Amino acid sequence: MSKIHGCQLGDFFIGNSPEIYRICDQLQKASLTNIPVLITGESGTGKGLAAQLLHDMSTRCANKFLKLNCSAISNQFFELELFSKAEQVDRGTLFLDEIGELDLALQSKLLHMLRDFRFMGLSGENERPIDVLLICATNRDLEAEIANGAFRADLFHRINVLRMQMPALRDCVTDVPILMSHFVKLYSEKFGKDPVPPSPSFMKVLESYHWPGNTRELENMAKRYVVLGGEDHVLSVMKLPPQQLARSEAIDLTTPLRVQTKRAIRNLESKIILSVLEAHNWNRRKTARSLDISYRTLLYKIKEGGLPRSSKTSLT
């Protein structure tokens, strides 16, 4: 892990803004308690990672951390999944992600279990107590949901004992260069590439971006920067004002034209190959046929371009 001047918890909560110091402080204090935690914030701000860090820093770290995504499971199976995970996670941590997606009927069942931390086991035996640290997360405004009759006020007060609001990246833009440099170093090591520090002008462009996907978007852009070999591949997926894009694509006056042309062609070729690989679910033989090149040529170009060799290391 690279050395950061400022606050750092894990590989995601990094910077020197007041917002990141607040989050690091809250995470450290919350890890010393056993009270329910509600983590709120926009998508991409690291709510799930914060939940995992809370568990890892707590006295429950030797026991299980189990996640249940409330938006990814049908109402028919939610109760079964909830009870199953609660049974497995005794003395550990239960993380209910996207809790704002539960309908009112399931909210009532969850509230019943939480009142005394008791549940009916899957084998049908009598209710018995469970010992869990409960962490919930949502990107919804639960107070507004309560006002609209879509979320139970009593459940909200049960889970909202300790509240953590994750900051949007646009509210702590001074952390963007620190995060970008960290992610570039991190993924250069993971992908076996020599780290190429982003230029100061490129960092200025990143600081002026609005980051709708927050830190997760920045992390993915850093992966593209490392894998595809430069700033132009990052800029191509960023919705920048024309004047910023023009500044960011300034021609390098110190490099010969033939070198710049060769580099641009290689970068474009790598981008096309990566797109076709993803379209074929990383089947390299189908990719070679689609590109009308030999399988051996494709393997050479994947290696030459420093592209991931499988979907496990692909961009997300």
N, C-alpha and C positions, 0 to 999 in steps of 0.2 A: 504494500500500500504506500502510495506516494505521500511525502511530507507536505502538509498543508499549513499555511500560516492563517490561523483563525480557528473556527470550530469545525470538528469533523466527528461524525458518528457513522461508521460504515463507509460505503462508497457512494452514497446518495445525498446525505445531509452534510454538505460541505460549504463553507463560505465564511465571510466576515461581516455580513449584514446583521442588523439588529434582529431581523426575523429569524435567521438561522440560529443565532445565539439563543433566542427564545425557545425554539423547538428543541435544541440540544439540551437546554436546561430542563424543560418540561419532561422530556424523555427520561433523563437521568433521575429526576424526582419521582416520576410515576412508576419507575421500575422498582422502587423501594416499597411500594404499597401493594395491597391485594384488592383494591376497590375497582369497580367497573370503569372502563375508559371508553369514551366516545371520540373517535377521530373523524373530523370533517374536513372537507376541502375539495377542490376541483380534481378532475381526472388527471393523472400524471404527476401529482404532487408527492406521492410516496406514502399513501395511507397504509397500504399493506406492508411496506418495508418498515414503517414505524411500528406497526403491531409486532412484527417479527423481532425487531430490536428490543421492544419492551419485554418480550418473553426471554430473549437471550441475556438480557442484563438483570433479570429478576432471579429470585431464589428458586423459581420453578424451571430454570433453564435445563435441568437434567431430565425433565419430564416432557411429555409431548406438547407440540404446538399444532393444533388442527384448525384448518380454515374451512368454512362453509360459505359459499357464494350464494347469497339469497336470491340473486337475479338469474342464476344459471340452473335452477332446479325447479321442477313443477310443483305446484301446491300438493299434488297427490303424494309426492315422495318426500316433501320437505320435513314433515314430522318424523318420518322414519330415519332420515339422514341426521336430523338434529339429535334424536335420542341415541342413535348409533355412535355419533361422534362424542356426545357427552359421556357415554359409557366408557369410551376409549381414553378420554382426556382427563380423567379424575386425577387431581393434583397437578394438572398442567394448565394450558391456556387454550381457550376456545375463542376463535376469531370469526365473528359474523360479519362478512363483507357485504356491502350494499344492503344494509338492513332496511333502508327506506323503501325497498322494492317489495317488502312483505305486504300481503293483503291483511285486512283487519282480522279475519278469522285466525290466521296464523300468528298474528301479533298477540292475540288473546292466549293462544296455547303457549307461546314463548313466555309471556308474562307469568302464567301459572307456574311454569318450571322455575323461573327466576325468583319468585317471591321467597321461597325457602331453599333455593338451590336443591330441589328434589325432583326426581323423575321416575317414571315407571320403566323398569328395565325391559329389554327386548324379549326376555324369556317369560315375562308376565308376572314376575315376582312383585311383592309390595314395593311401594315407593321407598327409595332410600336416598340419603343425602349424597351430594357430590361436592367436591372441592375443586373449583375452577376459577381461574382469572378470566373474566369476560371482557373482551375487547370488541367493540363494534365500529364500523366505518360506513360512511355514506357521502355521496357528493350532492345529496339533496338538502334543502333547507327544511329541516324537520319541524321547526316552529311554524313555518308556513303550511306544511302538510297537516299539522294539528289544526290550524285555523280553517283549513279546507275540509276537515273531517276525514283525512286519508291516513292519519297516524294517531295512535292512542297516546294521550297525554300521560297516562300512568306508566306506560312502557317507556316513554321518553325520559321521564324522571327516574326510572329505575336504571337506565343505561347511561344517563348523562350525569354521572357523579363527578368524574374528572374529564374535562373537555379539552381537546387539543385541536386547534384550527391550523391546518397546514397552509402555509403561504403560497400564493401563486408566484411563479418565477418572475413575472413582470413587475412584482412588488419588491423584488430583491435583485435587480439587474446587475448590481455590483458583484454579485456572486457568479455571474455568467462566465467571465474569463477564467475564474478559478476552477469552476466545474468543467469547462471545456478542456482546459489543460490537463486536469486530472483524468477525465474520461479518455482523452487521446493517449495518455501514457498507459492507462489501465488496459485499453483494448489493443494497443500496439503490442504489449506484452502477451496478451491472450491470443492474438492472431499471428504472432511471430513476425511482426513488422518493425522496422526502425521508426521510432517516433519522430514525426515532423511537426515542430511547434507551429501553431497557427500564427499568421502575421498579425501585427497590431491593427492594421486596417480591417482585417477580417473580424477580429475581436470587436471592433467598434460596430460593425454591421450586426453582429450577434447581440450586442447590448441594446441596439435600437429595435430589434425584432420584438413582436408582441407575445410570442410563445403560447399559443393556444393549448398546446399539449404539455406545457410546463416542463419540469426537469426530465421527465421520461422522453419528451420530444428531443430535448438537447442531447440526452444520452444516445438516442438512436442516430441523431445527426453526427455525433462524434464517431460512431461505428462506421457510418458511410464515409466519413472523412478518412478514417484509417484504412478501410478496405478498398475503397475506390480511388484513393490516392490524391486527394486535393480538395481545395476550397470550392471549386466550381460545381462539384457534385452535390455539395451541401446547399449551395445557393440555388441550384435548379429546383429544389423542392420547397424553398422558402418563398412565401408571397411577400416580396419586398416592393416598396414604391420604386418606380422607374429610376428616379434620381439616385437612390441607394444602390440599385442593381448596377447602374452605369459606373458608379465609383468602385464597386467591388470587383468589376470585371476589367479593371484597367490593365492595359497591356504592359508586360514586363519589358522595359526598354533595354535591359542589360543582357538578355538571353537571345542568341541567334534565332532567326525565324525558323530554320529547319528543326531546331531543337524543340521550340514551342509547338510547331505543327505536329511533330512526331508524338510529343507528350499528349496533345489534345486528341489525336486519333486513337492512341492507346487507351486513354481514359474513356472515350466514347465507346470503343470496342468492349471494354470491360463492363461498362454500364449495360450495353445490349445483352451481353452474355449472361450477366446476373439476372436481368429481367426474364430472359427465356428459361433459364434454370428454374426460377421461381414459378413460372407459368407451367412447367412440366414437373412440379413437385420434386425437383432436384434429380430427376432422371437424366443422367448425362448422355446416354445413347439417344434418347428422344431429342434432347437439346441439340446434339450434333447433327441429327437429320434435319431438324427445323432450320438450322443455320447453314445447311448444305456444306458442312466441313467434316473431315474425318474425326473419329473418336479420339485418335492420338493428338490431332491438332487442337481439339477442344481441351484436352488435359493439359497440353503445353500452355495454352492461352490462360487457363485458370491459374496455373502456377506462375506464369509470367506476370499476370495482373494482380497477383496476391489475393485472389478471390477465395472465399470460404470453400472448403471441399465438401461440405455437407450442410443440410438445413440446420443442424445443431449449432452451427456457428454463423448462420445467416443473420441478416438484419431483421429486427423486429420493430 
